[in-house]
Structure formats: structure tokens, C-alpha cells
Amino acid sequence: MARIHPTAEVAETAAIGNDTVVWQYAHVREAAEVGAECILGRGVYVGPCVRIGNRCKIQNYALVYEPAVIEDGAFLGPGAIFTNDLTPRAVNPDGTLKDTDDWTSVGVHLGRGASVGARAVCVAPLQIGAWAMVAAGAVVVKDVPDYALVAGVPARRIGWVGEAGQRLKEEGPTERGSAYLCPATGVRYEETDGHLRRVGP
């Protein structure tokens, strides 16, 4: 059973998984799905129809606008933002106030085990790969490959990280690219043509 703080606002049509905790003043909108064993911090916003997997952590005041998808084990730091409007305007060209029929929402897809640092802004449409890491304060405007470490404004890849979140150490060239090692786990990886894959223990 989920634990929902009395000050949190959770729509009747939202689904909250077992052992998930929803803290003070969080707002979970209509038809949103939040998996099991998640933590939604104080003031988190989850838009309508957003899908969040199991064992995710969404820290205080993160804003997740529809139609975002967050896969299992992902992390959003405090104040992180997932946008959903590529050409935002309050009004139409004729001056009338825009409503939901006047624009098409686009989403951010956050892969399994990936992390987005505090106050990072992810500008949809966007795919952030599995186990990738977005540095605090980054502004992400292009897709991020699996295991990539990105930072800056706009964000660029500055290295690779493994499942433990540690920056990988380059070991040297291989037949197809470059070899990397996780200093925390000893797991080995290989980079080929700008993509990283796990190759051994």
C-alpha cells in the first residue's frame, strides 16, 4: 500500500504502486501511473498520463510534464524539469489564449537507471538512455546515449558512467573502439561509434 501525505494532491484516476511514498504538497495528475517502491519528494509535480516505473526517486520540486515516461530505477534531482512544448506560447497568433487543442505536447523519455541532476532542464522531445547521467544545471536539447555523462548549456557528452554512477576509466583501444572500466564494480565496457555497451564482469 502507498503512503500519501495528507497535503499531497493525487487524482482519483492516478495509479500509485505499493510501498511508494508521496511527500508533502506533491501533485499527481489524472491518469498518471507511478510504480512500486518510488519516492516522490515535497512539491513534485507529475502531469496527466505520465508513466513512472518502479523504484524511482523524484526529489523535491521536480516538475514532470506529460507525456513523459520514466523507466525503472531512474532518479530526478531537486528542481529538475521535463518540458513538453517545443514552441511555447501563451496565446495564438490572433491573440486568443491557447488551450489544449491549440498545441501538441511532446515528452521526455528517461531510460532505466538513468539520473538527472538538480535543476537540470530536459527540453522535449528527448530520449535519455539507460544508465545515463545528466549533470546538475545542464540544459539537455539532444538525445543522450546509454551510459553517457552530459553537462553544460547546452549539454554535451563529457564522459561515460557505469551502473554504479561512477565515471568510467579509459583503458585503451580495442579492435572496434575503446575499452573502459568501472572503478567501483570492475565491470568492463566498450565504446564503438559514440555508443557504449557492457562487455564483461
N, C-alpha and C positions, 0 to 999 in steps of 0.2 A: 504494500500500500504506500502511496506517495505521501510525503509530508509537505503541506502547503501552508505557509504563514498566513495568519488571518488578514494581513494587509495586502497580500498578493491578489491580483485580479486574473482569474483563469476562466475563460469562456466555457460554457456548458458543453460545447461541441469539441473542445480541445481534448486530446488524449494524453494523459500523463502516466508514464510507466511506473512499475513497482520500485520502491526504495529511492525514487527521485525526490530531491529536496528543492522546493521553490521558496526563495527567501523574500524578505520584506519588499513590498512595492513592485515586485516583478509583475509583468503583464503578458499573459499568453493569450493570443487572439483565437478567433474562431477557426476550427478545423485544423489547428496546429497539432503536430504529433511530436511528443517528447518521449524518448525511450526510457529504459530502466536504468537505475543507479546513476542518474545525472544530477548535477548541481547547477541550478540557476540562481545566480547571486542577486543581491539587492539591486532593484531598479532595472533588471534586464527586461528588454522588450523582444518578444517573439511574434512576428507577424502572422497573418492568416495563412493557413495551409503550409507553413514552414515545416520541414521534416528534420528532426534531430534524432540521431541514433542513440545507442546505449553507451553508458559510461562516459558521457561528455561533460566537460566543465565549461560553463559560460559565466565569466566573472562579472563583478558589479558594473552596472550601467552599459553593458554591451547592447548594441542595437542590431537585431537580425531581421531585415525586411524580406517579405515574401517576394519571390518564391524560392528562398534559399533552401539548400539541402546540406546538412552537416552529418557526416558519416560517423560510425562508432569510434569512440576514444579520442575525439577531437577536442581542442582547447581554444577558447577565445579569452584573451586577456581583458582587463578592465577598460571600458570605454571603446572597445573595438567596434567598428561599424561595417556592416554589409549593406551597400546601397542597392537600389532596384530600378533606377530610372536613368537611362543613358542620356536623355535630353530633358533635364528637369525644367519645368516652367510652372508657375502658379496659375497663369491664365493662358487661354487660347489666343491666336492672332487677332481675333475680333474683340478681345478684352474680357470675355466671359470666363468665369472661374472654371478651371479644369476639374473634372470628376473622373471616376474610374473608367468611364467609357472613352475618355479622350487620350489615353496613353496605354502602352503595353509594358507591363512590368517584366524585368529581366533579373536573373538571380545569380548568386554566388554558390558554387558547389565546393564544399570543403571536404577533402578526402580523409580516409581513415587514418587516425593517429596524428593528423596534422595540427599545427599550432599557429595561432595568430596573436602577436604581441599586443601589449597595452596601447590603446589609442591608434592602432593601425586602421587604415581605411581601405576597404576592398571594393573597387568600383566595378559593378556588374555591367555586362555579363562576364563571368570569370570562372575558371576552373583552377583550384589549388590542389595539387596532387597529394597522394598518400604520404604521410610522414614528413611533408614539407614543413618549413618553419619561416614565418614572416616576422621580421624584427619589429620591435616596438616603434611606433611612429611612422612606419612605412606607408606609402600610398601605392597600392598594387593595381595596375591597369592592364597587365598582360597575364596570360595563363602561367602558372608556376608548375614545373615538373615535379614528379615524385622525388622526395628526399632533398629538394633544393632549399638552400638558405638564401633568402632575399632580404634586402634592406635598401632604404633610401627613398627619395622622392624624385622621379618615380622609382619604384623598387626594381632592383637588378640582382641577378644571382651573384653572390659573393663567396659561395662555397657549397658544401654538401653536409647534411646531417644524417645520422642513423636513427633507428627506432628509439634509442635512449635519449635522443635530443642533443648528443654531443657532436661537435664539428668533427668531420672525418679527416684523417691524415692521409695525404697522398703518398703512395709507396713507390710509384714509378710506372713506366709504360707497360702495356700489355700488347698482344697481337692486334687487338681491336680498339684500344683506347688507353685508359689509365686505371691503375688499381688504387683502392682506398681501403683504410682500416678504421674501424670504430675503436677509439682508445678505451671506451668504457666496457664494451662487451666482447671485443675481439672478432666481431663479425666483419667479413670482407665484402667489398662491393667493387663493381667495375663500371666506369663511365665510358659510354660509346655515343658519339654524335650528340652530345649535350643531354644525354639521359643516363640515369644511374640505375643499376639493378644489383640486387643482393646475389652473391655468388657462392657464399660458403660460411661456415661457422667462424 
